[in-house]
Amino acid sequence: MKNVLINTRIFAVALAATFAVAFTTPALAIDEKKAIPVELKYIGNIKSQPVFQLTFSNAEESQYTIVVRDENNNVLYRDNVKGSNITKKFLLNLEEVGDVNVRFEITGKKTEKTVVYEVNKKSQVVEDLVVNKI
C-alpha cells in the first residue's frame, strides 16, 4: 500500500513536470543581422543650432530611407541613401522648428525594419559654487 502511494506521487510529479515544460514558449534570440546598423549622435552646435551625425556601418551595400519629422508628424526632411558606410550630418534650425520634439526614422529597404531616434530640446542653467579651505 505504501509502495503504491509513493509510485502515485512520483507519477503525479512527473506528469506535472511534463505539462509545465510542454507548454512553455522558447525564448528566441534577436537576429542581429536584420537590425539596422545605424547610430545618431549629437556632435555640437554651429551658430547656436544643434548638429547631429547619422552613421551607417554596414558590411554590405544597402538602401535606407531617412525621414525627419516634428511632433505634429510634419515631414521636415526625407531622403533615400544607398551604400555600406554612410555618414550624414543634420543641422537642426531651431528658429524654424521651435521647441518641438524631432524624430529621425530610418527604414531599411531590404529588411523593412525601422529605427527611430527622438530628439528633445531641454535647457538647464547650472550654477556651481565651490568653497575650498586654504
Order of alpha helices (4+ residues) and beta strands (2+ residues): alpha-beta-beta-beta-alpha-beta-beta
